[in-house]
């Protein structure tokens, strides 16, 4: 199987500290809305060639996008300065804000996956079209409300996140998260864009996880970013990025991010090492522990995908999913497999997964056959727990205790 190169470029994120409340001013709100509409008009005037599938973003267009986002943030600030503290009807707030800015409102900004049909005609009015605003209240004290704001770019959407905290009778912005300038559309925060607030439900010790894809025109395979932000507070001058992960994923499958009291979980389709079926559901499950973001199980839906994730994971994570008695020997096995994969650079070896067989003696033990390694085949014994897997051992020959029927598709 060939490893498909990720076509997206990493966008630089821009944060903002807590702004000073300027107080409610209808005139300021009106001027801010006019600035947004003017900025959108300038973007709509940008012509896009190659059937609307031109992936390059000229510097002049980058500047227009930056100015448009600044205008949007300023307009939401002005609008929220005229909203009373405390979250009532988040959808109603989004609707009123959308009316002010001439945008659409809904429960979420839509996900766009590229139409891969190329035409020879140029298209206009792509950048800045379909401005959409979604708002969501969080279970927190003081109250929090988040806004996702998105607009069209060629082959996708560029989105930004603004989160406000109730402060007295008004609101103050705590989070602003968006891409930096991008010379390719893959630098936008788009395709999917989800966030989840977690941590303490009272006070300022909370975090927000933000996951987004990277738009592209000619492939359903691209990259995604996962970041955890800490808001600006009295002790922290500006918001901080305390965790970052980037990897490749399949854009044409659903991606979900959900929050938990002490963490979050992202599920999406990523590339498997298997040459037979190069897709799997990856589970990125993280918790906040002693101020740090750590990955916890589950990391996969079945034993075969767990082994695939174990091989590709950093050893610091994989070690936590490995039986203590065989930690050293399996660490060497992990290093051998990683080195073997790395030697292929842009290509991967022809790995295959064979049967998944139940083992006698332990009710939850299975064996996974793995082929394509230097020695031919490897056999890994995996113990299944509740929402977890543990790699117990590995050998060059099948374990005679593991001769049960093939459970492929069930485990």
KAVEN-V786735 format. One line per field, one symbol per residue. ss: DSSP state (H for helix, E for strand, - for the rest). psi: psi as a letter, one per 40 degrees, with the letter a starting at -180 (. if undefined). A space follows every 10 residues. Layout:
BEGIN
ss: ???
psi: ???
END
This chain:
BEGIN
ss: -E-------- --EE--E--- -----HHHHH HHHHHHHHHH HHHH---E-H HH---E--HH HHHHHHHHHH HHHHHHHHHH ---------H HHHHHHHHHH H--EEE---- ---------- --E------- -EEEEEEE-- E--EEEEEEE EEE--EEEEE EEEEEEE--E EEEEEEEEE- ---EHHH--E EEEEEEEEE- -E---EEEEE EEE------- EEEEEEEEEE -------E-E EEEEEEEEEE -----EEEEE --EEEEEEEE E--E----EE EEEEEEEEE- -EEEE----- --HHHHHHHH HH--HHHHHH HE-HHHHHHH HHHHHHHHHH HH----E--- EEEEEEEE-- ----EEEEEE EEE--EEEEE EEEEE--EEE EEEEE----- -----E---- -
psi: hhhhhheiih hhihiiahih heihhddddd dddddddddd ddddehhhaf fefheihidd dddddddddd dddddddddd eehiihhcgd dddddddddd efiiiadihi hhhihehhie iiiifdheif hihiihiigi hiiihihhhi iiihfaihii hhhihhgbea iihdhhhiia iheideeiga cihiihhiah eiaegiihhh hiihiideie haiiihihih ihadehdiii heihiiiiih deiihhhiii deaihhhihi hiehedhfii hihghiihhf eihihiiiei didddddddd deiiddddde eihddfdddd dddddddddd dddebeiiig iihaihiiii dhdehihhhh ieideciihh hhhhahfiih hdiiieiihe egeiihehdd .
END
